[in-house]
């Protein structure tokens, strides 16, 4: 990076931020070969892995442990709440998180680096945010090796530089960014809570229903899709919906492409599982449809990926064609399309488990020809779908709010961590 620094700031390296009183304040984890299968345990000292290092936030879901005896032997790799851990590899490389205080003991795995900050000279939060800032991230990428997956070594990382203000200004910047982080964290907690609620509601409503005339179902029966209310039917999906798929027009013929007909492909995977699909990344032409097996499906069609994102689904909001990687269902008057969407969402783990293939897993067309679904009355379907849509609508609103919060934080980081905007420490 440039040696130009804001007035009153100084140029520092990452190694300069480490606590010199701690012998292991800037160290990597053990080599993976040092840990044998018997060293991994169901409880004990927690091993922090790459899976725990989010892009600026700690991911708690992945948990793996080793014994106290093994952790004691790896004393140079022990890490503590308040330490920073950085990733040696991944996307992005050198991303950093602060170890939370979960009242646990930790050791660092081989692909992580521990940084214990000298708090007499540096704010841990400031250093953490600076490492995750665009300017530092660019340096890390340039000093990484590898083509498929980037990797940076401890030697390269320790010499990377950043501009740093005096400690009081660091602390003020850290406090401002922490306040934004708190809002993001609280909003994400609300999102997670609603997602758990949605899963619970799907399990309840799609297997037990809401009842008739305000009275819950009291009698149940076994069916090919599991236990369902006695008043429900169970039938082939093909009997209540028109099944279709799609195709990819010849990519060598430009006249088949980019002419106004939306075309759902695997490129659109990130847009799925959000109830509605409004736009696609690619378009084809009527000529492309006429000269391929692609079909134009009407608005309201439920589409689902059958490979590379298996089970991801959406309801299209305008006429669209799909690639051969998708199934498409046009519902009859006996099947509510929103009910079908939520049923596919609920069954996503099943679809993932039955997919076959070594390179790319897929679900063959014969499976969908035999696919049976539970079928309440159309009125009950609509009530179930309406309840789930209400929860999902709140999830989408909170996710949109958090997207704006994250954009605001990114802008603040760019302004505050470069000295473009100076804070008043008084």
VOGU-3710 file (C-alpha; in Angstrom, 3 decimals, decimal comma):
1> xxxxxxxxxx> 0,000/0,000/0,000  1,030/3,648/-0,310  3,239/5,101/2,423  1,045/8,206/2,462  -0,818/8,316/5,778  -3,261/10,862/7,240  -1,878/13,607/9,446  -1,044/12,245/12,910  -1,291/8,602/11,824  1,590/6,133/11,469
11> xxxxxxxxxx> 2,374/3,128/9,291  2,242/-0,223/11,064  2,675/-3,884/10,160  0,514/-6,672/11,505  3,452/-8,091/13,472  3,813/-4,705/15,215  0,325/-5,061/16,690  1,136/-8,355/18,445  1,636/-8,411/22,208  5,406/-8,858/22,672
21> xxxxxxxxxx> 4,887/-10,120/26,230  3,041/-13,147/24,848  5,468/-15,615/23,259  2,735/-17,011/21,014  0,902/-13,779/20,212  1,268/-14,261/16,449  1,327/-17,960/15,591  -0,319/-20,499/13,317  -2,195/-23,608/14,339  -0,798/-27,177/14,259
31> xxxxxxxxxx> -0,295/-29,031/11,023  -3,326/-31,170/10,240  -1,104/-34,271/10,176  -0,318/-33,715/13,862  -3,906/-34,576/14,713  -4,953/-38,189/14,272  -8,544/-39,367/14,115  -8,392/-40,456/17,756  -7,424/-36,893/18,770  -10,876/-35,620/17,823
41> xxxxxxxxxx> -13,450/-35,951/20,579  -17,119/-35,147/21,182  -16,237/-32,726/23,960  -13,198/-31,186/25,601  -11,147/-28,301/24,190  -12,739/-26,717/21,153  -10,734/-26,580/17,916  -11,451/-23,469/15,871  -11,497/-24,238/12,146  -11,774/-22,250/8,919
51> xxxxxxxxxx> -15,502/-22,948/9,122  -15,669/-20,730/12,229  -14,046/-17,753/10,518  -16,714/-15,717/8,760  -15,960/-12,525/6,881  -15,722/-10,324/9,972  -18,015/-12,414/12,183  -17,548/-15,598/14,216  -19,540/-18,630/13,008  -20,496/-20,759/15,975
61> xxxxxxxxxx> -22,336/-23,586/14,222  -19,275/-25,728/13,424  -18,000/-27,476/16,560  -15,203/-30,001/16,921  -13,097/-30,868/19,958  -9,873/-32,461/21,125  -8,774/-33,735/24,526  -7,312/-31,533/27,256  -4,097/-33,580/27,106  -3,703/-32,913/23,384
71> xxxxxxxxxx> -4,492/-29,210/23,849  -1,859/-28,997/26,584  0,667/-30,549/24,199  -0,268/-27,932/21,596  0,230/-25,043/24,052  1,599/-22,760/21,326  -1,724/-23,062/19,503  -4,001/-22,183/22,406  -6,153/-19,128/21,775  -8,372/-17,112/24,073
81> xxxxxxxxxx> -11,499/-14,930/24,022  -10,611/-11,503/22,633  -7,854/-12,846/20,371  -8,107/-12,307/16,626  -7,998/-15,361/14,371  -7,156/-15,024/10,673  -7,618/-17,514/7,858  -4,554/-18,618/5,921  -6,705/-19,691/3,020  -10,182/-19,421/1,529
91> xxxxxxxxxx> -12,317/-16,758/-0,012  -11,457/-14,169/1,049  -7,993/-14,997/2,311  -6,842/-13,406/5,624  -10,380/-12,718/6,784  -10,458/-12,149/10,528  -12,790/-12,591/13,498  -12,537/-11,876/17,209  -12,855/-14,983/19,387  -16,012/-14,623/21,509
101> xxxxxxxxxx> -16,209/-15,462/25,197  -18,240/-18,660/25,293  -16,503/-19,763/28,517  -14,652/-22,385/26,490  -11,023/-23,188/25,959  -9,777/-23,166/22,371  -6,915/-24,313/20,152  -6,322/-23,063/16,617  -6,460/-25,488/13,676  -3,778/-25,594/10,995
111> xxxxxxxxxx> -5,360/-23,119/8,594  -5,735/-20,343/11,154  -3,438/-17,754/12,719  -3,729/-16,380/16,228  -3,125/-12,671/16,835  -3,120/-11,407/20,418  -3,062/-7,605/20,158  -0,908/-5,302/22,299  -3,806/-3,422/23,898  -1,515/-0,737/25,318
121> xxxxxxxxxx> -0,897/0,516/21,770  -3,696/-0,897/19,644  -7,439/-1,453/19,829  -8,247/-5,096/19,058  -11,501/-4,088/17,380  -9,715/-1,475/15,237  -7,076/-4,001/14,118  -9,809/-6,543/13,381  -11,753/-4,075/11,214  -8,590/-2,863/9,482
131> xxxxxxxxxx> -7,678/-6,446/8,514  -11,161/-6,900/7,038  -11,017/-3,573/5,168  -10,675/-3,477/1,379  -7,184/-1,942/1,334  -5,681/-4,617/3,598  -7,608/-7,397/1,878  -6,115/-6,331/-1,455  -2,599/-6,598/-0,017  -3,343/-10,061/1,328
141> xxxxxxxxxx> -4,615/-11,234/-2,064  -1,493/-9,909/-3,820  0,759/-11,751/-1,361  -1,166/-15,020/-1,606  -0,349/-18,043/-3,724  -2,501/-20,650/-5,412  -4,881/-20,649/-8,355  -7,912/-22,669/-7,275  -7,831/-21,500/-3,673  -5,683/-18,625/-2,415
151> xxxxxxxxxx> -3,382/-19,148/0,569  -1,175/-16,763/2,567  1,613/-17,778/4,930  2,468/-16,384/8,336  5,711/-14,884/6,975  3,903/-12,929/4,250  1,074/-11,852/6,503  3,245/-10,447/9,267  4,804/-7,838/6,941  1,560/-6,418/5,538
161> xxxxxxxxxx> 1,037/-2,754/6,443  -1,789/-0,415/7,298  -2,182/3,209/8,372  -3,038/3,593/12,033  -4,135/6,561/14,169  -3,189/7,082/17,838  -4,935/4,771/20,315  -7,725/7,212/21,354  -8,733/7,660/17,707  -8,552/3,905/17,129
171> xxxxxxxxxx> -10,894/3,379/20,071  -13,366/5,985/18,822  -13,414/4,459/15,331  -13,833/0,991/16,859  -16,743/2,225/18,996  -18,552/3,663/15,961  -18,131/0,472/13,949  -19,116/-1,642/16,960  -22,405/0,232/17,233  -23,189/-0,687/13,624
181> xxxxxxxxxx> -22,098/-4,288/14,250  -24,491/-4,469/17,198  -27,420/-3,420/14,999  -26,427/-5,978/12,341  -26,021/-8,718/14,952  -29,377/-8,012/16,593  -31,154/-7,903/13,251  -29,506/-11,181/12,223  -30,638/-12,748/15,497  -34,219/-11,748/14,645
191> xxxxxxxxxx> -33,816/-13,242/11,168  -32,488/-16,510/12,589  -35,346/-16,689/15,069  -37,938/-16,197/12,322  -36,230/-18,798/10,122  -36,442/-21,303/12,973  -40,106/-20,372/13,373  -40,701/-20,900/9,647  -39,125/-24,384/9,795  -41,259/-25,294/12,797
201> xxxxxxxxxx> -44,401/-23,957/11,128  -43,717/-25,877/7,915  -43,275/-29,073/9,870  -46,542/-28,496/11,744  -48,735/-27,054/8,982  -47,609/-29,323/6,131  -48,109/-32,513/8,125  -50,964/-31,673/10,535  -52,700/-28,794/8,767  -54,876/-26,078/10,282
211> xxxxxxxxxx> -58,117/-27,992/10,440  -61,611/-27,284/9,189  -63,844/-24,388/10,293  -61,365/-23,407/12,974  -61,235/-26,911/14,429  -57,884/-28,769/14,281  -57,655/-32,193/12,704  -58,038/-34,972/15,262  -57,831/-38,039/13,050  -54,742/-38,996/11,069
221> xxxxxxxxxx> -53,717/-41,739/8,669  -50,568/-43,220/7,200  -49,810/-42,329/3,598  -46,965/-42,657/1,073  -45,743/-39,231/2,269  -46,019/-39,959/5,975  -48,758/-39,423/8,548  -51,303/-36,817/7,437  -54,831/-35,736/8,487  -57,501/-38,252/7,551
231> xxxxxxxxxx> -59,390/-35,569/5,598  -56,435/-34,980/3,275  -55,781/-36,795/0,021  -52,443/-38,056/-1,245  -51,845/-38,107/-4,978  -49,263/-37,852/-7,723  -48,112/-34,272/-8,202  -48,607/-34,827/-11,937  -52,361/-35,230/-11,349  -52,776/-31,710/-9,950
241> xxxxxxxxxx> -50,019/-29,835/-11,786  -48,602/-29,796/-15,299  -44,946/-30,791/-15,088  -42,366/-29,324/-17,435  -38,648/-28,717/-17,705  -36,435/-26,792/-20,056  -33,425/-26,657/-22,306  -30,442/-24,526/-23,279  -30,582/-23,070/-26,804  -27,448/-23,376/-28,939
251> xxxxxxxxxx> -24,946/-20,938/-27,424  -23,119/-20,651/-30,749  -26,104/-18,926/-32,347  -26,380/-15,347/-31,137  -29,886/-14,982/-32,579  -31,123/-17,428/-29,916  -30,025/-15,162/-27,073  -30,530/-11,771/-25,407  -33,939/-10,980/-26,840  -36,310/-10,378/-23,957
261> xxxxxxxxxx> -37,417/-13,841/-22,783  -36,258/-14,464/-19,230  -34,431/-17,772/-18,848  -33,829/-19,382/-15,435  -30,413/-21,029/-15,205  -28,014/-22,149/-12,481  -26,599/-18,616/-12,554  -29,828/-17,571/-10,825  -29,360/-19,926/-7,852  -28,747/-17,025/-5,452
271> xxxxxxxxxx> -32,142/-15,561/-6,379  -34,032/-18,737/-5,472  -35,542/-19,680/-2,089  -36,871/-16,116/-1,791  -40,460/-17,000/-2,692  -40,688/-14,948/-5,910  -38,364/-14,752/-8,903  -38,621/-11,499/-10,849  -35,441/-11,307/-12,930  -32,991/-13,715/-14,503
281> xxxxxxxxxx> -29,320/-13,269/-15,311  -29,771/-14,349/-18,930  -32,405/-13,974/-21,644  -33,158/-15,974/-24,747  -35,214/-15,245/-27,885  -38,404/-16,700/-29,303  -36,190/-18,125/-32,030  -34,168/-19,853/-29,303  -37,341/-21,439/-27,928  -38,557/-22,463/-31,379
291> xxxxxxxxxx> -35,273/-24,219/-32,114  -34,793/-26,031/-28,803  -36,741/-28,013/-26,218  -37,179/-24,912/-24,070  -40,733/-23,931/-23,117  -42,162/-20,598/-22,005  -43,829/-21,189/-18,628  -46,581/-18,793/-17,420  -46,328/-16,429/-14,478  -47,080/-18,284/-11,226
301> xxxxxxxxxx> -45,208/-21,433/-12,268  -43,238/-23,096/-9,457  -39,643/-23,888/-10,498  -37,114/-26,049/-8,670  -33,446/-26,882/-9,289  -32,804/-30,606/-9,620  -28,998/-30,373/-9,529  -26,273/-27,915/-8,420  -28,438/-26,260/-5,778  -30,811/-29,175/-5,437
311> xxxxxxxxxx> -34,244/-28,270/-4,087  -33,901/-24,497/-4,400  -37,191/-23,136/-5,654  -39,248/-20,042/-6,462  -42,490/-18,862/-8,046  -41,822/-16,963/-11,276  -43,559/-13,582/-11,539  -43,635/-13,292/-15,320  -43,462/-15,755/-18,210  -40,048/-17,459/-18,199
321> xxxxxxxxxx> -38,227/-20,383/-19,749  -35,878/-22,595/-17,729  -32,766/-24,629/-18,406  -32,701/-28,426/-18,278  -31,448/-28,198/-14,682  -34,922/-27,190/-13,473  -38,360/-28,663/-13,033  -41,434/-26,481/-13,520  -45,029/-27,011/-12,370  -48,116/-25,128/-13,484
331> xxxxxxxxxx> -50,693/-25,787/-10,766  -54,310/-26,708/-11,514  -57,246/-25,306/-9,562  -56,788/-28,171/-7,064  -53,277/-27,078/-6,024  -52,222/-23,672/-4,692  -48,814/-22,712/-6,098  -47,694/-21,172/-2,791  -48,625/-24,382/-0,961  -46,509/-26,342/-3,456
341> xxxxxxxxxx> -43,603/-23,902/-3,032  -43,561/-24,361/0,750  -43,920/-28,123/0,411  -40,836/-28,191/-1,849  -39,002/-25,995/0,660  -39,917/-28,393/3,468  -38,763/-31,398/1,430  -35,439/-29,856/0,390  -33,378/-32,151/2,700  -35,106/-35,155/1,094
351> xxxxxxxxxx> -34,238/-33,935/-2,404  -30,611/-33,400/-1,382  -30,375/-36,938/0,033  -31,811/-38,744/-2,972  -29,719/-36,927/-5,593  -27,282/-39,213/-7,405  -23,987/-38,665/-9,199  -20,247/-38,439/-8,573  -19,274/-35,113/-10,157  -22,607/-33,282/-10,080
361> xxxxxxxxxx> -25,482/-34,779/-8,128  -28,865/-34,658/-9,811  -32,407/-35,967/-9,470  -33,565/-37,903/-12,530  -36,890/-37,198/-14,236  -38,397/-40,608/-13,249  -38,411/-39,470/-9,617  -40,674/-36,525/-10,385  -43,047/-38,686/-12,434  -43,693/-40,736/-9,297
371> xxxxxxxxxx> -43,610/-37,860/-6,788  -46,656/-37,869/-4,514  -47,799/-34,965/-2,348  -50,256/-34,472/0,522  -53,333/-32,615/-0,700  -55,603/-30,707/1,722  -58,636/-28,867/0,404  -57,735/-25,820/-1,681  -59,074/-23,542/1,075  -56,836/-25,158/3,692
381> xxxxxxxxxx> -53,873/-24,987/1,312  -54,375/-21,233/0,965  -54,618/-20,733/4,747  -51,393/-22,713/5,295  -49,582/-20,784/2,560  -50,823/-17,440/3,888  -49,475/-18,200/7,386  -46,054/-19,137/6,018  -45,936/-16,135/3,676  -46,551/-13,799/6,624
391> xxxxxxxxxx> -43,490/-15,125/8,451  -41,367/-15,129/5,307  -42,367/-11,551/4,506  -40,951/-10,433/7,859  -37,746/-12,367/7,149  -37,324/-10,605/3,802  -37,891/-7,171/5,371  -35,251/-7,814/8,025  -32,794/-9,192/5,449  -33,266/-6,057/3,354
401> xxxxxxxxxx> -32,658/-3,948/6,462  -29,458/-5,848/7,210  -28,246/-5,480/3,636  -28,539/-1,715/4,070  -26,811/-1,905/7,471  -23,913/-3,844/5,955  -23,616/-1,344/3,101  -23,530/1,465/5,655  -20,786/-0,296/7,615  -18,751/-0,828/4,450
411> xxxxxxxxxx> -19,001/2,881/3,644  -18,055/3,824/7,212  -15,049/1,508/7,113  -13,880/3,110/3,890  -14,191/6,599/5,406  -12,924/5,968/8,947  -10,186/3,393/8,381  -8,499/5,471/5,683  -8,669/8,731/7,631  -10,847/10,260/4,913
421> xxxxxx> -13,251/11,186/7,687  -11,636/12,007/11,026  -13,373/11,400/14,335  -13,418/13,798/17,269  -11,843/11,966/20,206  -12,988/14,719/22,567
//
